[in-house]
């Protein structure tokens, strides 16, 4: 069966929050995805379902401060659904939504320890932005999200519709 991609809604919040820590191997992650994404950025955020069950989500938005830019804030895929192209489908849905709103650039960040995320973003055509440090050959922006919260920063140019 295929995935059904639709916009996130406020009604999805409890379901996503109840799954998110489990999907990250019991790491506490729920506080990194506030309800505001489900209420104020639903047009650029997506849920994926398979057989009526949540399989993944993407929370993103169009920048209000940087015209033409969009930002992917948080993406999650059920571990049982990984490797089947769902992440790609969610990102492609976001790219289409961003382009429809006049964006030509998408940004995202991840933690340097999340090698799978770094590799995924590179496969999706993202470029690694220069940082002020390097970890195992990967450019890192030190303290990007506060002290001790270094991030790998990505950008992707959106080409034609």
DSSP file (Angstrom, degrees, kcal/mol; ACC not computed):
  #  RESIDUE AA STRUCTURE BP1 BP2  ACC     N-H-->O    O-->H-N    N-H-->O    O-->H-N    TCO  KAPPA ALPHA  PHI   PSI    X-CA   Y-CA   Z-CA
    1    1 A X              0   0    0      0, 0.0     2,-0.1     0, 0.0     0, 0.0   0.000 360.0 360.0 360.0 150.4    0.0    0.0    0.0
    2    2 A X        -     0   0    0      1,-0.1    49,-0.4    48,-0.0     2,-0.3  -0.397 360.0 -99.2 -91.9 169.0    1.1    3.6   -0.7
    3    3 A X        -     0   0    0     47,-0.1     2,-0.6    -2,-0.1    47,-0.2  -0.647  24.5-141.9 -86.3 144.6    1.5    6.5    1.6
    4    4 A X  E     -A   49   0A   0     45,-2.9    45,-2.4    -2,-0.3     2,-0.5  -0.949  16.4-158.9-104.8 120.3   -1.2    9.2    1.8
    5    5 A X  E     +A   48   0A   0     -2,-0.6     2,-0.3    43,-0.2    43,-0.2  -0.870  23.8 152.7-102.7 130.6    0.4   12.6    2.2
    6    6 A X  E     -A   47   0A   0     41,-2.5    41,-3.2    -2,-0.5     2,-0.1  -0.912  47.5 -78.8-145.6 170.5   -1.8   15.4    3.7
    7    7 A X  E     -A   46   0A   0     -2,-0.3    39,-0.3    39,-0.3    36,-0.1  -0.457  47.8-111.5 -72.3 145.7   -1.4   18.6    5.6
    8    8 A X        -     0   0    0     37,-1.9     2,-0.3    34,-0.5    37,-0.2  -0.392  36.8-166.9 -66.7 154.5   -0.8   18.5    9.4
    9    9 A X    >>  -     0   0    0     -2,-0.1     3,-1.9     1,-0.0     4,-0.5  -0.925  38.2-102.4-138.1 166.5   -3.7   19.7   11.5
   10   10 A X  G >4 S+     0   0    0     28,-0.3     3,-1.0    -2,-0.3     4,-0.4   0.818 120.0  64.3 -57.9 -30.6   -4.0   20.7   15.2
   11   11 A X  G 34 S+     0   0    0      1,-0.2     4,-0.4     2,-0.1    -1,-0.3   0.716  95.7  59.3 -66.7 -19.8   -5.8   17.3   15.6
   12   12 A X  G <> S+     0   0    0     -3,-1.9     4,-2.6     1,-0.2     5,-0.3   0.690  81.9  87.2 -79.7 -19.1   -2.5   15.5   14.7
   13   13 A X  H <X S+     0   0    0     -3,-1.0     4,-2.8    -4,-0.5     5,-0.3   0.902  87.1  46.1 -53.9 -52.7   -0.6   17.1   17.5
   14   14 A X  H  > S+     0   0    0     -4,-0.4     4,-1.9     1,-0.2    -1,-0.2   0.892 114.7  49.2 -59.6 -37.6   -1.3   14.5   20.3
   15   15 A X  H  > S+     0   0    0     -4,-0.4     4,-1.0    -3,-0.2    -1,-0.2   0.933 114.0  44.0 -66.6 -46.7   -0.7   11.6   17.9
   16   16 A X  H >X S+     0   0    0     -4,-2.6     4,-2.2     1,-0.2     3,-0.8   0.940 114.2  49.6 -64.2 -47.2    2.7   13.0   16.7
   17   17 A X  H 3X S+     0   0    0     -4,-2.8     4,-0.6    -5,-0.3    -1,-0.2   0.847 108.6  53.4 -63.6 -33.4    3.8   14.0   20.2
   18   18 A X  H 3< S+     0   0    0     -4,-1.9     4,-0.3    -5,-0.3    -1,-0.3   0.754 117.4  37.8 -72.6 -21.8    2.9   10.5   21.6
   19   19 A X  H <X S+     0   0    0     -4,-1.0     4,-2.4    -3,-0.8     3,-0.2   0.743  96.8  79.6 -96.2 -27.0    5.1    8.8   18.9
   20   20 A X  H  X S+     0   0    0     -4,-2.2     4,-1.2     1,-0.2     7,-0.2   0.856  91.8  47.0 -60.7 -45.2    8.0   11.1   18.5
   21   21 A X  H  <>S+     0   0    0     -4,-0.6     5,-2.1     1,-0.2     6,-0.6   0.903 113.7  50.1 -64.5 -39.0   10.1   10.1   21.6
   22   22 A X  H >45S+     0   0    0     -4,-0.3     3,-1.7     1,-0.2    -1,-0.2   0.915 106.7  54.9 -62.8 -42.8    9.7    6.4   20.6
   23   23 A X  H 3<5S+     0   0    0     -4,-2.4    -1,-0.2     1,-0.3    -2,-0.2   0.758 106.7  52.7 -64.2 -23.6   10.7    7.1   17.0
   24   24 A X  T ><5S-     0   0    0     -4,-1.2     3,-1.2    -3,-0.4    -1,-0.3  -0.009 127.4 -96.5-101.0  28.0   13.9    8.7   18.4
   25   25 A X  T < 5S-     0   0    0     -3,-1.7    -3,-0.2     1,-0.3    -2,-0.1   0.878  80.5 -52.8  63.3  39.5   14.8    5.6   20.5
   26   26 A X  T 3 <S+     0   0    0     -5,-2.1     2,-0.3     1,-0.3    -1,-0.3   0.535  97.4 144.4  71.6   9.6   13.3    7.1   23.7
   27   27 A X    <   -     0   0    0     -3,-1.2     2,-0.8    -6,-0.6    -1,-0.3  -0.617  62.5-108.3 -71.4 136.9   15.3   10.3   23.4
   28   28 A X        +     0   0    0     -2,-0.3    -1,-0.1     1,-0.2    -7,-0.0  -0.562  64.7 140.6 -71.0 109.4   13.2   13.2   24.7
   29   29 A X    >   +     0   0    0     -2,-0.8     3,-2.4   -12,-0.1     4,-0.2   0.533  38.1  94.0-123.6 -16.0   12.3   15.1   21.5
   30   30 A X  G >  S+     0   0    0      1,-0.3     3,-1.6    -3,-0.2    -2,-0.1   0.807  80.4  61.4 -56.2 -33.2    8.6   16.1   21.9
   31   31 A X  G 3  S+     0   0    0      1,-0.3    -1,-0.3     3,-0.0     3,-0.2   0.623  93.3  66.2 -71.1  -9.9    9.6   19.5   23.3
   32   32 A X  G <  S+     0   0    0     -3,-2.4     2,-0.4     1,-0.2    -1,-0.3   0.487  97.2  57.6 -86.9  -3.2   11.3   20.4   20.0
   33   33 A X  S <  S-     0   0    0     -3,-1.6    -1,-0.2    -4,-0.2    -4,-0.0  -0.723  77.2-165.6-129.3  83.1    8.0   20.4   18.1
   34   34 A X    >   -     0   0    0     -2,-0.4     3,-1.7    -3,-0.2     4,-0.4  -0.258  33.5-110.7 -69.6 156.7    5.6   22.9   19.6
   35   35 A X  T >> S+     0   0    0      1,-0.3     3,-1.5     2,-0.2     4,-1.3   0.742 106.0  81.9 -55.5 -27.0    1.9   22.8   18.8
   36   36 A X  H 3>>S+     0   0    0      1,-0.3     4,-3.3     2,-0.2     5,-0.6   0.799  83.8  60.2 -56.3 -29.1    2.2   26.1   16.9
   37   37 A X  H <>5S+     0   0    0     -3,-1.7     4,-0.8     1,-0.2    -1,-0.3   0.853 106.6  46.7 -65.6 -32.3    3.5   24.2   13.8
   38   38 A X  H <45S+     0   0    0     -3,-1.5   -28,-0.3    -4,-0.4    -1,-0.2   0.729 122.6  34.8 -80.2 -23.8    0.2   22.3   13.7
   39   39 A X  H  <5S+     0   0    0     -4,-1.3    -2,-0.2   -30,-0.2    -3,-0.2   0.795 130.1  25.5-100.1 -34.8   -1.9   25.4   14.1
   40   40 A X  H  <5S+     0   0    0     -4,-3.3    -3,-0.2    -5,-0.2    -2,-0.1   0.582 126.6  38.2-111.3 -11.7    0.0   28.1   12.3
   41   41 A X  S ><<S+     0   0    0     -4,-0.8     3,-1.3    -5,-0.6    19,-0.4   0.004  70.9 123.0-127.5  28.6    2.1   26.3    9.6
   42   42 A X  G >   +     0   0    0      1,-0.3     3,-1.1     2,-0.2   -34,-0.5   0.824  69.2  62.5 -62.5 -32.5   -0.3   23.6    8.5
   43   43 A X  G 3  S+     0   0    0      1,-0.3    -1,-0.3   -36,-0.1    18,-0.1   0.701 114.5  33.2 -69.1 -17.2   -0.2   24.7    4.9
   44   44 A X  G <  S+     0   0    0     -3,-1.3     2,-0.4    16,-0.3    16,-0.3   0.135 107.8  80.6-123.0  18.7    3.5   23.9    4.7
   45   45 A X    <   -     0   0    0     -3,-1.1   -37,-1.9    14,-0.2     2,-0.3  -0.960  62.1-160.0-127.1 146.7    3.6   20.9    7.1
   46   46 A X  E     -AB   7  58A   0     12,-2.7    12,-2.6    -2,-0.4     2,-0.4  -0.915  15.5-157.1-134.9 150.1    2.6   17.4    6.3
   47   47 A X  E     -AB   6  57A   0    -41,-3.2   -41,-2.5    -2,-0.3     2,-0.4  -0.929  13.6-152.6-118.2 147.9    1.6   14.1    7.7
   48   48 A X  E     -AB   5  56A   0      8,-2.9     7,-3.4    -2,-0.4     8,-1.4  -0.981  13.3-172.0-121.2 134.1    2.0   10.7    6.0
   49   49 A X  E     -AB   4  54A   0    -45,-2.4   -45,-2.9    -2,-0.4     2,-0.4  -0.934  11.4-170.5-124.5 149.1   -0.3    7.8    6.7
   50   50 A X  E >  S- B   0  53A   0      3,-2.3     3,-1.7    -2,-0.4   -47,-0.1  -0.983  81.8  -8.1-136.6 126.5   -0.2    4.2    5.6
   51   51 A X  T 3  S-     0   0    0    -49,-0.4     3,-0.1    -2,-0.4    -1,-0.1   0.856 130.4 -57.2  55.5  36.6   -3.2    2.0    6.3
   52   52 A X  T 3  S+     0   0    0      1,-0.2     2,-0.4   -48,-0.0    -1,-0.3   0.531 115.2 111.9  76.3   6.5   -4.8    4.8    8.3
   53   53 A X  E <  S-B   50   0A   0     -3,-1.7    -3,-2.3     1,-0.0    -1,-0.2  -0.881  77.7-100.3-115.4 145.9   -1.8    5.0   10.7
   54   54 A X  E     +B   49   0A   0     -2,-0.4    -5,-0.2    -5,-0.2     3,-0.1  -0.435  42.7 167.2 -62.4 126.5    0.7    7.8   11.1
   55   55 A X  E     -     0   0A   0     -7,-3.4    23,-2.7     1,-0.4     2,-0.3   0.585  60.6 -25.8-114.6 -20.5    3.9    6.9    9.3
   56   56 A X  E     -BC  48  77A   0     -8,-1.4    -8,-2.9    21,-0.3    -1,-0.4  -0.976  51.5-154.1-179.3 171.1    5.7   10.2    9.3
   57   57 A X  E     -BC  47  76A   0     19,-2.5    19,-2.2    -2,-0.3     2,-0.3  -0.982   5.0-154.7-156.8 161.2    5.5   14.0    9.4
   58   58 A X  E     -BC  46  75A   0    -12,-2.6   -12,-2.7    -2,-0.3     2,-0.5  -0.975   6.8-162.6-141.7 128.3    7.3   17.2    8.3
   59   59 A X  E     + C   0  74A   0     15,-3.2    14,-2.2    -2,-0.3    15,-1.8  -0.962  30.1 143.2-112.6 119.8    6.9   20.5   10.0
   60   60 A X  E     - C   0  72A   0     -2,-0.5     2,-0.3   -19,-0.4   -16,-0.3  -0.919  24.3-163.2-148.2 172.1    8.1   23.5    8.0
   61   61 A X  E     - C   0  71A   0     10,-2.4    10,-3.0    -2,-0.3     2,-0.5  -0.972  28.4-103.7-154.6 165.7    7.3   27.1    7.2
   62   62 A X  E     - C   0  70A   0     -2,-0.3     8,-0.3     8,-0.2     2,-0.1  -0.833  48.7-110.5 -92.4 131.0    7.9   30.0    4.8
   63   63 A X        -     0   0    0      6,-2.3     6,-0.2    -2,-0.5     5,-0.2  -0.393  22.9-165.6 -65.5 133.6   10.3   32.5    6.3
   64   64 A X  S    S+     0   0    0     -2,-0.1     3,-0.2     1,-0.1    -1,-0.2   0.648  90.9  44.2 -87.9 -18.2    8.7   35.8    7.2
   65   65 A X  S    S+     0   0    0      1,-0.2     2,-0.5     4,-0.0    -1,-0.1   0.686 113.3  47.9 -99.6 -22.5   12.1   37.5    7.5
   66   66 A X  S >  S-     0   0    0      3,-0.2     3,-2.0     0, 0.0    -3,-0.3  -0.838  82.6-141.3-124.7  93.2   13.9   36.2    4.4
   67   67 A X  T 3  S+     0   0    0     -2,-0.5     3,-0.1     1,-0.3    -3,-0.1  -0.216  86.5  22.0 -54.0 137.3   11.7   36.5    1.3
   68   68 A X  T 3  S+     0   0    0      1,-0.3    36,-2.6    -5,-0.2    37,-1.7   0.436 102.0 109.3  86.1  -0.1   12.0   33.5   -1.0
   69   69 A X  E <   - d   0 105A   0     -3,-2.0    -6,-2.3    -6,-0.2     2,-0.3  -0.849  43.6-171.9-113.3 148.1   13.3   31.2    1.7
   70   70 A X  E     -Cd  62 106A   0     35,-2.1    37,-2.5    -2,-0.3     2,-0.4  -0.910  10.4-148.4-129.5 159.3   11.6   28.2    3.4
   71   71 A X  E     -Cd  61 107A   0    -10,-3.0   -10,-2.4    -2,-0.3     2,-0.7  -0.993   8.7-147.6-136.5 130.6   12.7   26.2    6.4
   72   72 A X  E     +Cd  60 108A   0     35,-2.6    37,-0.5    -2,-0.4   -12,-0.3  -0.878  21.5 177.4 -95.3 114.8   12.2   22.6    7.4
   73   73 A X  E     -     0   0A   0    -14,-2.2     2,-0.3    -2,-0.7   -13,-0.2   0.892  59.2  -0.6 -87.5 -43.7   12.0   22.5   11.2
   74   74 A X  E     -C   59   0A   0    -15,-1.8   -15,-3.2     2,-0.0     2,-0.4  -0.983  54.9-176.5-156.5 134.5   11.4   18.9   12.1
   75   75 A X  E     -C   58   0A   0     -2,-0.3     2,-0.4   -17,-0.2   -17,-0.2  -0.998   6.5-179.2-134.0 137.4   10.8   15.6   10.2
   76   76 A X  E     -C   57   0A   0    -19,-2.2   -19,-2.5    -2,-0.4     2,-0.4  -0.999   7.0-173.6-139.0 138.8   10.0   12.2   11.7
   77   77 A X  E     -C   56   0A   0     -2,-0.4   -21,-0.3   -21,-0.2     5,-0.1  -0.998  36.7-108.8-129.8 130.7    9.5    8.8   10.1
   78   78 A X    >>  -     0   0    0    -23,-2.7     3,-2.6    -2,-0.4     4,-0.6  -0.332  29.6-126.3 -52.6 129.5    8.3    5.8   12.0
   79   79 A X  G >4 S+     0   0    0      1,-0.3     3,-0.8     2,-0.2    -1,-0.2   0.810 110.6  59.2 -53.0 -31.2   11.4    3.4   12.2
   80   80 A X  G 34 S+     0   0    0      1,-0.2    -1,-0.3     3,-0.0    -2,-0.1   0.659 108.3  45.8 -71.4 -14.5    9.2    0.6   10.7
   81   81 A X  G X4 S+     0   0    0     -3,-2.6     3,-1.0   -26,-0.2     5,-0.5   0.407  85.8 118.1-107.0  -0.7    8.7    2.8    7.6
   82   82 A X  T <<  +     0   0    0     -3,-0.8    -3,-0.0    -4,-0.6    -4,-0.0  -0.344  67.3  30.9 -72.1 149.0   12.3    4.0    7.0
   83   83 A X  T 3  S+     0   0    0     -2,-0.0    -1,-0.2     1,-0.0    -4,-0.0   0.441  92.6  96.1  88.2   0.8   14.1    3.2    3.8
   84   84 A X  S <  S-     0   0    0     -3,-1.0    -2,-0.1     0, 0.0    -1,-0.0   0.276 103.7 -97.1-107.4  10.9   10.9    3.1    1.7
   85   85 A X  S  > S+     0   0    0     -4,-0.0     4,-2.1     3,-0.0     5,-0.1   0.503  85.8 125.4  92.5   3.7   11.1    6.6    0.3
   86   86 A X  H  > S+     0   0    0     -5,-0.5     4,-2.4     1,-0.2     5,-0.2   0.918  72.7  52.9 -65.8 -42.4    8.7    8.3    2.8
   87   87 A X  H  > S+     0   0    0      1,-0.2     4,-2.5     2,-0.2    -1,-0.2   0.921 109.5  50.2 -56.7 -43.9   11.2   11.0    3.8
   88   88 A X  H  > S+     0   0    0      1,-0.2     4,-2.8     2,-0.2    -1,-0.2   0.912 109.0  51.7 -60.3 -43.7   11.7   11.9    0.2
   89   89 A X  H  X S+     0   0    0     -4,-2.1     4,-2.0     2,-0.2    -1,-0.2   0.906 110.7  48.1 -61.6 -41.9    7.9   12.1   -0.4
   90   90 A X  H  X S+     0   0    0     -4,-2.4     4,-2.1     2,-0.2    -2,-0.2   0.928 113.1  47.2 -65.0 -45.0    7.5   14.4    2.6
   91   91 A X  H  X S+     0   0    0     -4,-2.5     4,-2.9     1,-0.2    -2,-0.2   0.912 111.0  51.7 -63.7 -41.8   10.4   16.7    1.4
   92   92 A X  H  X S+     0   0    0     -4,-2.8     4,-2.3     2,-0.2    -1,-0.2   0.883 108.0  52.2 -63.7 -37.4    9.0   16.8   -2.1
   93   93 A X  H  X S+     0   0    0     -4,-2.0     4,-2.1    -5,-0.2    -1,-0.2   0.917 111.8  46.9 -62.5 -42.0    5.6   17.8   -0.8
   94   94 A X  H  X S+     0   0    0     -4,-2.1     4,-2.9     2,-0.2     5,-0.2   0.921 109.3  53.4 -65.6 -43.4    7.3   20.6    1.1
   95   95 A X  H  X S+     0   0    0     -4,-2.9     4,-2.8     1,-0.2     5,-0.2   0.921 110.0  48.5 -57.7 -44.1    9.4   21.7   -1.9
   96   96 A X  H  X S+     0   0    0     -4,-2.3     4,-2.4     1,-0.2    -1,-0.2   0.922 112.3  48.1 -62.4 -43.8    6.2   22.0   -4.0
   97   97 A X  H  X S+     0   0    0     -4,-2.1     4,-0.8     2,-0.2    -2,-0.2   0.906 113.2  48.3 -63.8 -41.1    4.4   24.0   -1.3
   98   98 A X  H ><>S+     0   0    0     -4,-2.9     5,-2.6     1,-0.2     3,-0.7   0.924 112.2  48.1 -65.4 -44.8    7.4   26.3   -0.9
   99   99 A X  H ><5S+     0   0    0     -4,-2.8     3,-2.1     1,-0.2    -2,-0.2   0.896 105.9  57.9 -63.2 -39.2    7.7   26.8   -4.7
  100  100 A X  H 3<5S+     0   0    0     -4,-2.4    -1,-0.2     1,-0.3    -2,-0.2   0.740 106.9  50.4 -62.6 -21.5    4.0   27.6   -4.9
  101  101 A X  T <<5S-     0   0    0     -4,-0.8    -1,-0.3    -3,-0.7   -33,-0.2   0.167 128.1 -97.7-102.8  16.2    4.6   30.4   -2.4
  102  102 A X  T < 5S+     0   0    0     -3,-2.1    -3,-0.2     1,-0.3     2,-0.2   0.582  72.0 148.9  85.7  11.5    7.5   31.8   -4.4
  103  103 A X      < +     0   0    0     -5,-2.6    -1,-0.3    -6,-0.1   -34,-0.2  -0.546  23.8 175.4 -82.1 145.2   10.4   30.3   -2.5
  104  104 A X        +     0   0    0    -36,-2.6    54,-2.8    -2,-0.2     2,-0.4   0.370  66.7  51.7-122.1  -2.5   13.6   29.4   -4.3
  105  105 A X  E     -dE  69 157A   0    -37,-1.7   -35,-2.1    52,-0.3     2,-0.4  -1.000  58.2-165.6-141.7 136.7   15.7   28.3   -1.3
  106  106 A X  E     -dE  70 156A   0     50,-2.6    50,-2.4    -2,-0.4     2,-0.3  -0.981   9.6-165.7-122.2 135.9   15.1   25.7    1.5
  107  107 A X  E     +dE  71 155A   0    -37,-2.5   -35,-2.6    -2,-0.4     2,-0.3  -0.849  12.3 164.1-116.7 155.4   17.1   25.6    4.7
  108  108 A X  E     -dE  72 154A   0     46,-1.4    46,-3.0    -2,-0.3     2,-0.3  -0.965  16.0-153.8-158.4 162.1   17.4   22.9    7.3
  109  109 A X  E     + E   0 153A   0    -37,-0.5     2,-0.3    -2,-0.3    44,-0.2  -0.951   9.8 179.9-137.0 159.9   19.7   21.9   10.2
  110  110 A X  E     - E   0 152A   0     42,-1.8    42,-3.3    -2,-0.3     2,-0.2  -0.962  38.0 -89.6-149.7 166.6   20.6   18.7   12.0
  111  111 A X    >   -     0   0    0     -2,-0.3     3,-1.8    40,-0.2     7,-0.2  -0.556  35.4-123.6 -76.7 143.7   22.8   17.6   14.9
  112  112 A X  T 3  S+     0   0    0     38,-0.4    -1,-0.1     1,-0.3     6,-0.1   0.797 110.3  59.6 -59.1 -28.7   26.4   16.6   13.8
  113  113 A X  T 3  S+     0   0    0      1,-0.2     2,-1.8     2,-0.1    -1,-0.3   0.666  83.0  86.7 -74.3 -14.5   25.9   13.2   15.4
  114  114 A X    <>  +     0   0    0     -3,-1.8     4,-2.0     1,-0.2     3,-0.4  -0.531  50.7 164.4 -87.9  74.3   22.9   12.4   13.2
  115  115 A X  H  > S+     0   0    0     -2,-1.8     4,-2.7     1,-0.2     5,-0.2   0.830  71.5  58.7 -61.6 -34.4   24.9   11.0   10.3
  116  116 A X  H  > S+     0   0    0     -3,-0.2     4,-2.4     1,-0.2    -1,-0.2   0.900 107.3  47.5 -63.3 -38.9   21.8    9.4    8.7
  117  117 A X  H  > S+     0   0    0     -3,-0.4     4,-2.7     2,-0.2     5,-0.2   0.912 110.7  51.0 -67.7 -42.7   20.2   12.9    8.5
  118  118 A X  H  X S+     0   0    0     -4,-2.0     4,-2.1     1,-0.2    -2,-0.2   0.946 113.3  45.5 -58.4 -48.2   23.3   14.4    7.0
  119  119 A X  H  X S+     0   0    0     -4,-2.7     4,-2.4     1,-0.2    -2,-0.2   0.903 112.0  52.0 -63.0 -41.9   23.5   11.7    4.3
  120  120 A X  H  X S+     0   0    0     -4,-2.4     4,-1.9     2,-0.2    -2,-0.2   0.940 109.2  49.3 -60.7 -47.8   19.7   12.0    3.6
  121  121 A X  H  <>S+     0   0    0     -4,-2.7     5,-2.6     1,-0.2    -1,-0.2   0.895 110.5  50.5 -61.1 -39.7   20.0   15.7    3.1
  122  122 A X  H ><5S+     0   0    0     -4,-2.1     3,-1.6    -5,-0.2    -1,-0.2   0.921 109.4  50.7 -64.3 -41.6   22.9   15.3    0.8
  123  123 A X  H 3<5S+     0   0    0     -4,-2.4    -1,-0.2     1,-0.3    -2,-0.2   0.823 105.9  57.5 -62.7 -29.9   20.9   12.7   -1.2
  124  124 A X  T 3<5S-     0   0    0     -4,-1.9    -1,-0.3    -5,-0.2    -2,-0.2   0.398 126.8-100.5 -82.6   3.7   18.0   15.2   -1.4
  125  125 A X  T < 5S+     0   0    0     -3,-1.6    32,-0.3     1,-0.3    -3,-0.2   0.577  72.7 146.4  91.7   9.8   20.3   17.7   -3.1
  126  126 A X      < -     0   0    0     -5,-2.6     2,-0.4    -6,-0.2    -1,-0.3  -0.531  39.6-139.5 -77.1 147.0   21.1   19.9   -0.1
  127  127 A X  E     -F  155   0A   0     28,-3.5    28,-1.9    -2,-0.2     2,-0.5  -0.831  18.6-118.1-101.1 144.8   24.5   21.5    0.2
  128  128 A X  E     -F  154   0A   0     -2,-0.4    26,-0.2    26,-0.2     2,-0.2  -0.716  29.4-135.3 -81.3 127.6   26.3   21.7    3.5
  129  129 A X        -     0   0    0     24,-3.3    24,-0.4    -2,-0.5    10,-0.0  -0.524  29.1 -95.1 -79.9 150.8   26.9   25.3    4.5
  130  130 A X        -     0   0    0     -2,-0.2     2,-0.2    22,-0.1    -1,-0.1  -0.303  46.4-168.8 -61.2 149.4   30.3   26.4    5.8
  131  131 A X        -     0   0    0      2,-0.2    10,-0.3    -3,-0.1    -1,-0.1  -0.601  35.1-110.3-124.8-171.2   30.6   26.4    9.6
  132  132 A X  S    S+     0   0    0      8,-1.4     2,-0.3    -2,-0.2     9,-0.2   0.353  99.4  26.1-104.1   3.4   33.1   27.6   12.1
  133  133 A X  E    S-G  140   0B   0      7,-1.6     7,-2.7     2,-0.0     2,-0.4  -0.909  70.9-133.3-151.1 175.7   34.2   24.1   13.1
  134  134 A X  E     -G  139   0B   0     -2,-0.3     2,-0.5     5,-0.2     5,-0.2  -1.000   8.1-167.2-141.6 138.6   34.4   20.6   11.6
  135  135 A X  E >  S-G  138   0B   0      3,-2.5     3,-1.8    -2,-0.4    -2,-0.0  -0.969  81.5 -24.3-126.6 114.2   33.4   17.2   12.9
  136  136 A X  T 3  S-     0   0    0     -2,-0.5    -1,-0.1     1,-0.3     3,-0.1   0.878 128.9 -48.0  51.0  42.1   34.7   14.2   11.0
  137  137 A X  T 3  S+     0   0    0      1,-0.2     2,-0.5     0, 0.0    -1,-0.3   0.498 114.1 119.0  82.0   3.9   35.0   16.3    7.9
  138  138 A X  E <   -G  135   0B   0     -3,-1.8    -3,-2.5   -26,-0.0    -1,-0.2  -0.896  67.5-120.5-105.7 127.9   31.5   17.8    8.2
  139  139 A X  E     -G  134   0B   0     -2,-0.5     2,-0.4    -5,-0.2    14,-0.3  -0.456  34.9-169.3 -67.9 136.4   31.2   21.6    8.6
  140  140 A X  E     -G  133   0B   0     -7,-2.7    -7,-1.6    -2,-0.2    -8,-1.4  -0.971  23.6-138.9-130.6 140.1   29.5   22.5   11.9
  141  141 A X  B >   -H  151   0C   0     10,-3.3    10,-1.7    -2,-0.4     3,-1.4  -0.884  32.1-133.8 -98.3 108.1   28.1   25.8   13.2
  142  142 A X  T 3  S-     0   0    0     -2,-0.8     8,-0.1     1,-0.3     4,-0.1  -0.342  81.2  -0.2 -64.7 135.7   29.1   25.9   16.9
  143  143 A X  T >  S+     0   0    0      3,-0.1     3,-2.1     1,-0.1    -1,-0.3   0.706  80.3 151.3  62.5  21.2   26.4   26.9   19.4
  144  144 A X  T <  S+     0   0    0     -3,-1.4     6,-0.2     1,-0.3    -2,-0.1   0.889  81.4  27.3 -52.4 -45.1   23.9   27.3   16.6
  145  145 A X  T 3  S-     0   0    0      4,-2.4    -1,-0.3     1,-0.5     2,-0.1  -0.077 137.3 -65.7-108.9  32.2   21.0   26.5   18.9
  146  146 A X  S X  S-     0   0    0     -3,-2.1     3,-2.5     3,-0.2    -1,-0.5  -0.370  88.8 -21.6 109.3 171.0   22.7   27.6   22.1
  147  147 A X  T 3  S+     0   0    0      1,-0.3    -5,-0.0    -2,-0.1     3,-0.0  -0.256 134.1   6.1 -54.9 128.1   25.7   26.5   24.1
  148  148 A X  T 3  S+     0   0    0      1,-0.1     2,-0.6     0, 0.0    -1,-0.3   0.452 101.9 108.5  78.9   0.1   26.6   22.9   23.3
  149  149 A X    <   +     0   0    0     -3,-2.5    -4,-2.4   -38,-0.0    -3,-0.2  -0.585  46.6 174.2-110.8  68.8   23.9   22.7   20.5
  150  150 A X        -     0   0    0     -2,-0.6   -38,-0.4    -7,-0.2     2,-0.3  -0.375  10.3-163.1 -70.6 152.6   26.1   22.6   17.4
  151  151 A X  B     -H  141   0C   0    -10,-1.7   -10,-3.3   -40,-0.2     2,-0.5  -0.987  24.5-131.5-140.6 149.5   24.3   22.1   14.1
  152  152 A X  E     -E  110   0A   0    -42,-3.3   -42,-1.8    -2,-0.3     2,-0.4  -0.893  33.9-148.6 -91.9 126.6   25.1   21.1   10.5
  153  153 A X  E     -E  109   0A   0     -2,-0.5   -24,-3.3   -24,-0.4     2,-0.3  -0.840  15.5-171.6-105.9 136.1   23.3   23.7    8.3
  154  154 A X  E     -EF 108 128A   0    -46,-3.0   -46,-1.4    -2,-0.4     2,-0.3  -0.854   9.1-171.9-122.4 155.2   22.0   22.8    4.8
  155  155 A X  E     -EF 107 127A   0    -28,-1.9   -28,-3.5    -2,-0.3     2,-0.4  -0.991   2.3-168.1-143.3 149.4   20.5   24.7    1.9
  156  156 A X  E     -E  106   0A   0    -50,-2.4   -50,-2.6    -2,-0.3     2,-0.4  -0.994  17.4-138.0-137.2 129.9   18.9   23.6   -1.3
  157  157 A X  E     -E  105   0A   0     -2,-0.4     2,-0.5   -32,-0.3   -52,-0.3  -0.717  21.3-136.4 -82.6 131.4   18.1   25.7   -4.3
  158  158 A X        -     0   0    0    -54,-2.8     2,-0.5    -2,-0.4     3,-0.1  -0.787  18.4-154.5 -90.7 130.5   14.7   24.9   -5.7
  159  159 A X        -     0   0    0     -2,-0.5   -60,-0.1     1,-0.2   -54,-0.0  -0.893  43.4 -45.2-109.2 131.8   14.6   24.7   -9.5
  160  160 A X              0   0    0     -2,-0.5    -1,-0.2     1,-0.2   -61,-0.1   0.566 360.0 360.0  32.2 161.7   11.6   25.3  -11.7
  161  161 A X              0   0    0     -3,-0.1    -1,-0.2   -62,-0.1   -61,-0.0   0.459 360.0 360.0 -70.9 360.0    8.1   24.0  -10.9
